[in-house]
Amino acid sequence: MPFAKGNILEVGIGSGLNIPFYEAEGINKIWGIDPSEELIAMAKKQVKDDTPDIEFIISKAEEIDFDDAFFDTILMTYTMCTITNLSEAFTEIRRVIKPSGKLIFCEHGMAPDENVVKWQNRINTFWPKISGGCNINKEISRIIESSGFSIANLDNMYLPKTPKVLGYNYWGSATLNS
């Protein structure tokens, strides 16, 4: 994560798949939150001797127990799909990110093709029940922008070798609206 700097909050750290990609230079400390004790236990196994200082916290994104304007970077990867109340989560994210902070995201969500969206909506009636709460039809860029952020850069595409209904990805960064 060469773009993650300063005090970093990884929302939905899960099993710690991002941990090996953090570059110690420029990082003060990482806090990783996730509501799952089992996933936090898996994430702890990703920590190596050269991993930047990291603290794991069992918590939901809707309840971030940190001071206002504390984080320089907030990272979310494949997290928005499972957060029950994104509005509450983004209220907390806006509260704890510094005015100059950066939100870095990589998420899957609603595809741009009408026929794929129809299938996403059909499948999403049962998909969250069999996939740990994952919703495949969230409009990621709209959610970020309607949550008080401006998208600074955005890329998106269908992931190769992934069914289109599951594989439309958005990644980029955003900053707080002025």
PyMOL CGO cylinders between C-alpha atoms (Angstrom):
from pymol import cmd
from pymol.cgo import CYLINDER

trace = [
    CYLINDER, 0.00, 0.00, 0.00, 2.43, 2.70, -1.06, 0.3, 1, 1, 1, 1, 1, 1,
    CYLINDER, 2.43, 2.70, -1.06, -0.36, 5.33, -1.04, 0.3, 1, 1, 1, 1, 1, 1,
    CYLINDER, -0.36, 5.33, -1.04, -1.31, 4.69, 2.58, 0.3, 1, 1, 1, 1, 1, 1,
    CYLINDER, -1.31, 4.69, 2.58, 0.55, 7.08, 4.91, 0.3, 1, 1, 1, 1, 1, 1,
    CYLINDER, 0.55, 7.08, 4.91, 0.53, 8.35, 8.48, 0.3, 1, 1, 1, 1, 1, 1,
    CYLINDER, 0.53, 8.35, 8.48, -2.11, 6.98, 10.84, 0.3, 1, 1, 1, 1, 1, 1,
    CYLINDER, -2.11, 6.98, 10.84, -3.99, 4.35, 8.86, 0.3, 1, 1, 1, 1, 1, 1,
    CYLINDER, -3.99, 4.35, 8.86, -7.36, 2.76, 9.54, 0.3, 1, 1, 1, 1, 1, 1,
    CYLINDER, -7.36, 2.76, 9.54, -8.18, -0.35, 7.56, 0.3, 1, 1, 1, 1, 1, 1,
    CYLINDER, -8.18, -0.35, 7.56, -11.94, -0.79, 7.77, 0.3, 1, 1, 1, 1, 1, 1,
    CYLINDER, -11.94, -0.79, 7.77, -12.81, -4.46, 7.34, 0.3, 1, 1, 1, 1, 1, 1,
    CYLINDER, -12.81, -4.46, 7.34, -9.27, -5.80, 7.64, 0.3, 1, 1, 1, 1, 1, 1,
    CYLINDER, -9.27, -5.80, 7.64, -10.74, -9.31, 7.41, 0.3, 1, 1, 1, 1, 1, 1,
    CYLINDER, -10.74, -9.31, 7.41, -8.12, -12.03, 7.18, 0.3, 1, 1, 1, 1, 1, 1,
    CYLINDER, -8.12, -12.03, 7.18, -5.33, -9.49, 6.60, 0.3, 1, 1, 1, 1, 1, 1,
    CYLINDER, -5.33, -9.49, 6.60, -4.77, -9.95, 2.89, 0.3, 1, 1, 1, 1, 1, 1,
    CYLINDER, -4.77, -9.95, 2.89, -3.52, -6.35, 2.56, 0.3, 1, 1, 1, 1, 1, 1,
    CYLINDER, -3.52, -6.35, 2.56, -0.96, -6.60, 5.38, 0.3, 1, 1, 1, 1, 1, 1,
    CYLINDER, -0.96, -6.60, 5.38, 1.96, -7.85, 3.22, 0.3, 1, 1, 1, 1, 1, 1,
    CYLINDER, 1.96, -7.85, 3.22, 1.52, -4.86, 0.89, 0.3, 1, 1, 1, 1, 1, 1,
    CYLINDER, 1.52, -4.86, 0.89, 1.97, -2.09, 3.44, 0.3, 1, 1, 1, 1, 1, 1,
    CYLINDER, 1.97, -2.09, 3.44, 5.28, -0.26, 3.05, 0.3, 1, 1, 1, 1, 1, 1,
    CYLINDER, 5.28, -0.26, 3.05, 6.67, 0.87, 6.40, 0.3, 1, 1, 1, 1, 1, 1,
    CYLINDER, 6.67, 0.87, 6.40, 8.04, 4.14, 5.04, 0.3, 1, 1, 1, 1, 1, 1,
    CYLINDER, 8.04, 4.14, 5.04, 5.69, 6.99, 5.92, 0.3, 1, 1, 1, 1, 1, 1,
    CYLINDER, 5.69, 6.99, 5.92, 3.42, 4.89, 8.16, 0.3, 1, 1, 1, 1, 1, 1,
    CYLINDER, 3.42, 4.89, 8.16, 3.03, 5.82, 11.83, 0.3, 1, 1, 1, 1, 1, 1,
    CYLINDER, 3.03, 5.82, 11.83, 0.71, 2.96, 12.74, 0.3, 1, 1, 1, 1, 1, 1,
    CYLINDER, 0.71, 2.96, 12.74, -2.08, 0.84, 11.27, 0.3, 1, 1, 1, 1, 1, 1,
    CYLINDER, -2.08, 0.84, 11.27, -5.31, 0.03, 13.07, 0.3, 1, 1, 1, 1, 1, 1,
    CYLINDER, -5.31, 0.03, 13.07, -7.35, -2.76, 11.52, 0.3, 1, 1, 1, 1, 1, 1,
    CYLINDER, -7.35, -2.76, 11.52, -11.00, -3.14, 12.48, 0.3, 1, 1, 1, 1, 1, 1,
    CYLINDER, -11.00, -3.14, 12.48, -13.32, -6.01, 11.70, 0.3, 1, 1, 1, 1, 1, 1,
    CYLINDER, -13.32, -6.01, 11.70, -16.39, -7.37, 13.48, 0.3, 1, 1, 1, 1, 1, 1,
    CYLINDER, -16.39, -7.37, 13.48, -15.20, -10.98, 13.13, 0.3, 1, 1, 1, 1, 1, 1,
    CYLINDER, -15.20, -10.98, 13.13, -12.96, -12.45, 15.84, 0.3, 1, 1, 1, 1, 1, 1,
    CYLINDER, -12.96, -12.45, 15.84, -12.13, -15.37, 13.54, 0.3, 1, 1, 1, 1, 1, 1,
    CYLINDER, -12.13, -15.37, 13.54, -10.95, -13.09, 10.73, 0.3, 1, 1, 1, 1, 1, 1,
    CYLINDER, -10.95, -13.09, 10.73, -8.92, -10.94, 13.13, 0.3, 1, 1, 1, 1, 1, 1,
    CYLINDER, -8.92, -10.94, 13.13, -7.19, -14.12, 14.34, 0.3, 1, 1, 1, 1, 1, 1,
    CYLINDER, -7.19, -14.12, 14.34, -6.33, -14.95, 10.73, 0.3, 1, 1, 1, 1, 1, 1,
    CYLINDER, -6.33, -14.95, 10.73, -5.09, -11.39, 10.10, 0.3, 1, 1, 1, 1, 1, 1,
    CYLINDER, -5.09, -11.39, 10.10, -2.70, -11.60, 13.05, 0.3, 1, 1, 1, 1, 1, 1,
    CYLINDER, -2.70, -11.60, 13.05, -0.97, -14.51, 11.32, 0.3, 1, 1, 1, 1, 1, 1,
    CYLINDER, -0.97, -14.51, 11.32, -0.13, -12.20, 8.38, 0.3, 1, 1, 1, 1, 1, 1,
    CYLINDER, -0.13, -12.20, 8.38, 2.08, -9.99, 10.57, 0.3, 1, 1, 1, 1, 1, 1,
    CYLINDER, 2.08, -9.99, 10.57, 5.81, -10.46, 9.94, 0.3, 1, 1, 1, 1, 1, 1,
    CYLINDER, 5.81, -10.46, 9.94, 8.93, -8.86, 11.44, 0.3, 1, 1, 1, 1, 1, 1,
    CYLINDER, 8.93, -8.86, 11.44, 8.95, -6.15, 8.75, 0.3, 1, 1, 1, 1, 1, 1,
    CYLINDER, 8.95, -6.15, 8.75, 5.22, -5.32, 9.07, 0.3, 1, 1, 1, 1, 1, 1,
    CYLINDER, 5.22, -5.32, 9.07, 4.56, -1.76, 10.24, 0.3, 1, 1, 1, 1, 1, 1,
    CYLINDER, 4.56, -1.76, 10.24, 3.13, -1.39, 13.75, 0.3, 1, 1, 1, 1, 1, 1,
    CYLINDER, 3.13, -1.39, 13.75, -0.44, -2.71, 13.59, 0.3, 1, 1, 1, 1, 1, 1,
    CYLINDER, -0.44, -2.71, 13.59, -3.22, -3.03, 16.14, 0.3, 1, 1, 1, 1, 1, 1,
    CYLINDER, -3.22, -3.03, 16.14, -6.32, -5.18, 15.60, 0.3, 1, 1, 1, 1, 1, 1,
    CYLINDER, -6.32, -5.18, 15.60, -9.70, -4.15, 16.97, 0.3, 1, 1, 1, 1, 1, 1,
    CYLINDER, -9.70, -4.15, 16.97, -12.93, -6.11, 16.90, 0.3, 1, 1, 1, 1, 1, 1,
    CYLINDER, -12.93, -6.11, 16.90, -15.42, -3.47, 15.84, 0.3, 1, 1, 1, 1, 1, 1,
    CYLINDER, -15.42, -3.47, 15.84, -18.03, -2.59, 13.26, 0.3, 1, 1, 1, 1, 1, 1,
    CYLINDER, -18.03, -2.59, 13.26, -17.51, 0.27, 10.82, 0.3, 1, 1, 1, 1, 1, 1,
    CYLINDER, -17.51, 0.27, 10.82, -20.60, 1.94, 12.25, 0.3, 1, 1, 1, 1, 1, 1,
    CYLINDER, -20.60, 1.94, 12.25, -18.84, 2.27, 15.64, 0.3, 1, 1, 1, 1, 1, 1,
    CYLINDER, -18.84, 2.27, 15.64, -15.26, 3.53, 15.23, 0.3, 1, 1, 1, 1, 1, 1,
    CYLINDER, -15.26, 3.53, 15.23, -13.90, 4.34, 18.69, 0.3, 1, 1, 1, 1, 1, 1,
    CYLINDER, -13.90, 4.34, 18.69, -11.27, 6.97, 17.81, 0.3, 1, 1, 1, 1, 1, 1,
    CYLINDER, -11.27, 6.97, 17.81, -10.95, 10.71, 18.20, 0.3, 1, 1, 1, 1, 1, 1,
    CYLINDER, -10.95, 10.71, 18.20, -12.19, 13.06, 15.51, 0.3, 1, 1, 1, 1, 1, 1,
    CYLINDER, -12.19, 13.06, 15.51, -9.79, 13.78, 12.63, 0.3, 1, 1, 1, 1, 1, 1,
    CYLINDER, -9.79, 13.78, 12.63, -7.29, 11.12, 13.74, 0.3, 1, 1, 1, 1, 1, 1,
    CYLINDER, -7.29, 11.12, 13.74, -6.51, 9.21, 10.52, 0.3, 1, 1, 1, 1, 1, 1,
    CYLINDER, -6.51, 9.21, 10.52, -4.48, 10.31, 7.52, 0.3, 1, 1, 1, 1, 1, 1,
    CYLINDER, -4.48, 10.31, 7.52, -5.57, 7.32, 5.42, 0.3, 1, 1, 1, 1, 1, 1,
    CYLINDER, -5.57, 7.32, 5.42, -8.59, 5.05, 5.54, 0.3, 1, 1, 1, 1, 1, 1,
    CYLINDER, -8.59, 5.05, 5.54, -8.46, 1.89, 3.47, 0.3, 1, 1, 1, 1, 1, 1,
    CYLINDER, -8.46, 1.89, 3.47, -11.45, -0.20, 2.44, 0.3, 1, 1, 1, 1, 1, 1,
    CYLINDER, -11.45, -0.20, 2.44, -11.12, -3.27, 0.24, 0.3, 1, 1, 1, 1, 1, 1,
    CYLINDER, -11.12, -3.27, 0.24, -14.11, -5.49, -0.48, 0.3, 1, 1, 1, 1, 1, 1,
    CYLINDER, -14.11, -5.49, -0.48, -15.79, -4.14, 2.64, 0.3, 1, 1, 1, 1, 1, 1,
    CYLINDER, -15.79, -4.14, 2.64, -18.66, -1.89, 1.56, 0.3, 1, 1, 1, 1, 1, 1,
    CYLINDER, -18.66, -1.89, 1.56, -20.59, -4.89, 0.22, 0.3, 1, 1, 1, 1, 1, 1,
    CYLINDER, -20.59, -4.89, 0.22, -21.03, -6.35, 3.72, 0.3, 1, 1, 1, 1, 1, 1,
    CYLINDER, -21.03, -6.35, 3.72, -21.55, -3.26, 5.88, 0.3, 1, 1, 1, 1, 1, 1,
    CYLINDER, -21.55, -3.26, 5.88, -25.14, -3.27, 7.06, 0.3, 1, 1, 1, 1, 1, 1,
    CYLINDER, -25.14, -3.27, 7.06, -25.53, 0.49, 7.46, 0.3, 1, 1, 1, 1, 1, 1,
    CYLINDER, -25.53, 0.49, 7.46, -23.18, 2.29, 5.08, 0.3, 1, 1, 1, 1, 1, 1,
    CYLINDER, -23.18, 2.29, 5.08, -24.64, 5.67, 5.98, 0.3, 1, 1, 1, 1, 1, 1,
    CYLINDER, -24.64, 5.67, 5.98, -23.67, 5.22, 9.65, 0.3, 1, 1, 1, 1, 1, 1,
    CYLINDER, -23.67, 5.22, 9.65, -20.28, 3.80, 8.65, 0.3, 1, 1, 1, 1, 1, 1,
    CYLINDER, -20.28, 3.80, 8.65, -19.49, 6.78, 6.45, 0.3, 1, 1, 1, 1, 1, 1,
    CYLINDER, -19.49, 6.78, 6.45, -20.63, 9.17, 9.18, 0.3, 1, 1, 1, 1, 1, 1,
    CYLINDER, -20.63, 9.17, 9.18, -17.96, 7.57, 11.38, 0.3, 1, 1, 1, 1, 1, 1,
    CYLINDER, -17.96, 7.57, 11.38, -15.36, 7.54, 8.59, 0.3, 1, 1, 1, 1, 1, 1,
    CYLINDER, -15.36, 7.54, 8.59, -15.93, 11.25, 7.91, 0.3, 1, 1, 1, 1, 1, 1,
    CYLINDER, -15.93, 11.25, 7.91, -15.59, 11.94, 11.63, 0.3, 1, 1, 1, 1, 1, 1,
    CYLINDER, -15.59, 11.94, 11.63, -12.28, 10.11, 12.14, 0.3, 1, 1, 1, 1, 1, 1,
    CYLINDER, -12.28, 10.11, 12.14, -10.49, 11.10, 8.91, 0.3, 1, 1, 1, 1, 1, 1,
    CYLINDER, -10.49, 11.10, 8.91, -8.41, 14.27, 8.88, 0.3, 1, 1, 1, 1, 1, 1,
    CYLINDER, -8.41, 14.27, 8.88, -9.66, 17.08, 6.61, 0.3, 1, 1, 1, 1, 1, 1,
    CYLINDER, -9.66, 17.08, 6.61, -6.57, 16.43, 4.45, 0.3, 1, 1, 1, 1, 1, 1,
    CYLINDER, -6.57, 16.43, 4.45, -6.98, 12.64, 4.67, 0.3, 1, 1, 1, 1, 1, 1,
    CYLINDER, -6.98, 12.64, 4.67, -7.44, 10.12, 1.90, 0.3, 1, 1, 1, 1, 1, 1,
    CYLINDER, -7.44, 10.12, 1.90, -9.92, 7.28, 1.50, 0.3, 1, 1, 1, 1, 1, 1,
    CYLINDER, -9.92, 7.28, 1.50, -8.44, 4.46, -0.59, 0.3, 1, 1, 1, 1, 1, 1,
    CYLINDER, -8.44, 4.46, -0.59, -10.89, 1.85, -1.84, 0.3, 1, 1, 1, 1, 1, 1,
    CYLINDER, -10.89, 1.85, -1.84, -11.16, -1.28, -3.94, 0.3, 1, 1, 1, 1, 1, 1,
    CYLINDER, -11.16, -1.28, -3.94, -14.68, -2.67, -4.08, 0.3, 1, 1, 1, 1, 1, 1,
    CYLINDER, -14.68, -2.67, -4.08, -16.95, -4.74, -6.28, 0.3, 1, 1, 1, 1, 1, 1,
    CYLINDER, -16.95, -4.74, -6.28, -20.44, -3.60, -7.09, 0.3, 1, 1, 1, 1, 1, 1,
    CYLINDER, -20.44, -3.60, -7.09, -23.05, -2.66, -9.62, 0.3, 1, 1, 1, 1, 1, 1,
    CYLINDER, -23.05, -2.66, -9.62, -22.02, -3.18, -13.22, 0.3, 1, 1, 1, 1, 1, 1,
    CYLINDER, -22.02, -3.18, -13.22, -22.57, -0.55, -15.93, 0.3, 1, 1, 1, 1, 1, 1,
    CYLINDER, -22.57, -0.55, -15.93, -24.45, -2.94, -18.23, 0.3, 1, 1, 1, 1, 1, 1,
    CYLINDER, -24.45, -2.94, -18.23, -28.23, -3.02, -17.82, 0.3, 1, 1, 1, 1, 1, 1,
    CYLINDER, -28.23, -3.02, -17.82, -28.52, -6.77, -18.48, 0.3, 1, 1, 1, 1, 1, 1,
    CYLINDER, -28.52, -6.77, -18.48, -25.83, -7.57, -15.92, 0.3, 1, 1, 1, 1, 1, 1,
    CYLINDER, -25.83, -7.57, -15.92, -27.52, -5.28, -13.38, 0.3, 1, 1, 1, 1, 1, 1,
    CYLINDER, -27.52, -5.28, -13.38, -30.80, -7.17, -13.84, 0.3, 1, 1, 1, 1, 1, 1,
    CYLINDER, -30.80, -7.17, -13.84, -28.99, -10.40, -12.96, 0.3, 1, 1, 1, 1, 1, 1,
    CYLINDER, -28.99, -10.40, -12.96, -27.15, -8.76, -10.06, 0.3, 1, 1, 1, 1, 1, 1,
    CYLINDER, -27.15, -8.76, -10.06, -30.47, -7.61, -8.60, 0.3, 1, 1, 1, 1, 1, 1,
    CYLINDER, -30.47, -7.61, -8.60, -32.03, -11.07, -9.04, 0.3, 1, 1, 1, 1, 1, 1,
    CYLINDER, -32.03, -11.07, -9.04, -29.06, -12.90, -7.53, 0.3, 1, 1, 1, 1, 1, 1,
    CYLINDER, -29.06, -12.90, -7.53, -28.72, -10.40, -4.70, 0.3, 1, 1, 1, 1, 1, 1,
    CYLINDER, -28.72, -10.40, -4.70, -32.06, -11.55, -3.27, 0.3, 1, 1, 1, 1, 1, 1,
    CYLINDER, -32.06, -11.55, -3.27, -30.27, -14.65, -1.96, 0.3, 1, 1, 1, 1, 1, 1,
    CYLINDER, -30.27, -14.65, -1.96, -26.53, -13.94, -2.40, 0.3, 1, 1, 1, 1, 1, 1,
    CYLINDER, -26.53, -13.94, -2.40, -26.00, -12.17, 0.96, 0.3, 1, 1, 1, 1, 1, 1,
    CYLINDER, -26.00, -12.17, 0.96, -27.48, -15.18, 2.77, 0.3, 1, 1, 1, 1, 1, 1,
    CYLINDER, -27.48, -15.18, 2.77, -24.87, -17.55, 1.32, 0.3, 1, 1, 1, 1, 1, 1,
    CYLINDER, -24.87, -17.55, 1.32, -21.87, -15.21, 1.13, 0.3, 1, 1, 1, 1, 1, 1,
    CYLINDER, -21.87, -15.21, 1.13, -21.43, -13.72, 4.58, 0.3, 1, 1, 1, 1, 1, 1,
    CYLINDER, -21.43, -13.72, 4.58, -23.60, -10.68, 3.88, 0.3, 1, 1, 1, 1, 1, 1,
    CYLINDER, -23.60, -10.68, 3.88, -21.98, -9.65, 0.60, 0.3, 1, 1, 1, 1, 1, 1,
    CYLINDER, -21.98, -9.65, 0.60, -24.20, -7.53, -1.66, 0.3, 1, 1, 1, 1, 1, 1,
    CYLINDER, -24.20, -7.53, -1.66, -23.22, -7.50, -5.33, 0.3, 1, 1, 1, 1, 1, 1,
    CYLINDER, -23.22, -7.50, -5.33, -25.29, -4.56, -6.52, 0.3, 1, 1, 1, 1, 1, 1,
    CYLINDER, -25.29, -4.56, -6.52, -24.11, -1.53, -4.56, 0.3, 1, 1, 1, 1, 1, 1,
    CYLINDER, -24.11, -1.53, -4.56, -23.31, 1.60, -6.56, 0.3, 1, 1, 1, 1, 1, 1,
    CYLINDER, -23.31, 1.60, -6.56, -19.85, 2.18, -5.11, 0.3, 1, 1, 1, 1, 1, 1,
    CYLINDER, -19.85, 2.18, -5.11, -18.93, 5.54, -6.65, 0.3, 1, 1, 1, 1, 1, 1,
    CYLINDER, -18.93, 5.54, -6.65, -22.39, 6.98, -5.89, 0.3, 1, 1, 1, 1, 1, 1,
    CYLINDER, -22.39, 6.98, -5.89, -22.17, 5.74, -2.29, 0.3, 1, 1, 1, 1, 1, 1,
    CYLINDER, -22.17, 5.74, -2.29, -18.76, 7.37, -1.78, 0.3, 1, 1, 1, 1, 1, 1,
    CYLINDER, -18.76, 7.37, -1.78, -19.79, 10.67, -3.35, 0.3, 1, 1, 1, 1, 1, 1,
    CYLINDER, -19.79, 10.67, -3.35, -23.13, 10.84, -1.52, 0.3, 1, 1, 1, 1, 1, 1,
    CYLINDER, -23.13, 10.84, -1.52, -21.25, 10.19, 1.74, 0.3, 1, 1, 1, 1, 1, 1,
    CYLINDER, -21.25, 10.19, 1.74, -19.38, 13.48, 1.70, 0.3, 1, 1, 1, 1, 1, 1,
    CYLINDER, -19.38, 13.48, 1.70, -16.33, 12.54, -0.38, 0.3, 1, 1, 1, 1, 1, 1,
    CYLINDER, -16.33, 12.54, -0.38, -15.02, 13.64, -3.75, 0.3, 1, 1, 1, 1, 1, 1,
    CYLINDER, -15.02, 13.64, -3.75, -13.47, 10.92, -5.84, 0.3, 1, 1, 1, 1, 1, 1,
    CYLINDER, -13.47, 10.92, -5.84, -9.96, 12.00, -6.80, 0.3, 1, 1, 1, 1, 1, 1,
    CYLINDER, -9.96, 12.00, -6.80, -9.33, 9.07, -9.12, 0.3, 1, 1, 1, 1, 1, 1,
    CYLINDER, -9.33, 9.07, -9.12, -11.41, 6.10, -10.15, 0.3, 1, 1, 1, 1, 1, 1,
    CYLINDER, -11.41, 6.10, -10.15, -10.79, 3.06, -12.29, 0.3, 1, 1, 1, 1, 1, 1,
    CYLINDER, -10.79, 3.06, -12.29, -13.27, 0.31, -12.96, 0.3, 1, 1, 1, 1, 1, 1,
    CYLINDER, -13.27, 0.31, -12.96, -13.56, -2.85, -15.00, 0.3, 1, 1, 1, 1, 1, 1,
    CYLINDER, -13.56, -2.85, -15.00, -14.81, -6.40, -15.04, 0.3, 1, 1, 1, 1, 1, 1,
    CYLINDER, -14.81, -6.40, -15.04, -12.26, -8.68, -13.45, 0.3, 1, 1, 1, 1, 1, 1,
    CYLINDER, -12.26, -8.68, -13.45, -11.00, -11.28, -15.93, 0.3, 1, 1, 1, 1, 1, 1,
    CYLINDER, -11.00, -11.28, -15.93, -12.14, -14.86, -15.35, 0.3, 1, 1, 1, 1, 1, 1,
    CYLINDER, -12.14, -14.86, -15.35, -14.85, -13.70, -12.91, 0.3, 1, 1, 1, 1, 1, 1,
    CYLINDER, -14.85, -13.70, -12.91, -18.57, -13.91, -13.68, 0.3, 1, 1, 1, 1, 1, 1,
    CYLINDER, -18.57, -13.91, -13.68, -19.77, -10.43, -14.66, 0.3, 1, 1, 1, 1, 1, 1,
    CYLINDER, -19.77, -10.43, -14.66, -22.46, -10.41, -11.96, 0.3, 1, 1, 1, 1, 1, 1,
    CYLINDER, -22.46, -10.41, -11.96, -19.74, -10.74, -9.30, 0.3, 1, 1, 1, 1, 1, 1,
    CYLINDER, -19.74, -10.74, -9.30, -16.75, -9.13, -10.93, 0.3, 1, 1, 1, 1, 1, 1,
    CYLINDER, -16.75, -9.13, -10.93, -17.30, -5.46, -11.65, 0.3, 1, 1, 1, 1, 1, 1,
    CYLINDER, -17.30, -5.46, -11.65, -14.66, -3.58, -9.65, 0.3, 1, 1, 1, 1, 1, 1,
    CYLINDER, -14.66, -3.58, -9.65, -14.10, 0.02, -8.62, 0.3, 1, 1, 1, 1, 1, 1,
    CYLINDER, -14.10, 0.02, -8.62, -10.81, 1.23, -7.18, 0.3, 1, 1, 1, 1, 1, 1,
    CYLINDER, -10.81, 1.23, -7.18, -9.33, 4.61, -6.48, 0.3, 1, 1, 1, 1, 1, 1,
    CYLINDER, -9.33, 4.61, -6.48, -9.14, 7.31, -3.84, 0.3, 1, 1, 1, 1, 1, 1,
    CYLINDER, -9.14, 7.31, -3.84, -11.33, 10.06, -2.47, 0.3, 1, 1, 1, 1, 1, 1,
    CYLINDER, -11.33, 10.06, -2.47, -11.02, 13.07, -0.20, 0.3, 1, 1, 1, 1, 1, 1,
    CYLINDER, -11.02, 13.07, -0.20, -13.50, 14.82, 2.05, 0.3, 1, 1, 1, 1, 1, 1,
    CYLINDER, -13.50, 14.82, 2.05, -15.66, 17.46, 0.43, 0.3, 1, 1, 1, 1, 1, 1,
    CYLINDER, -15.66, 17.46, 0.43, -14.57, 20.94, 1.44, 0.3, 1, 1, 1, 1, 1, 1,
]
cmd.load_cgo(trace, "trace")
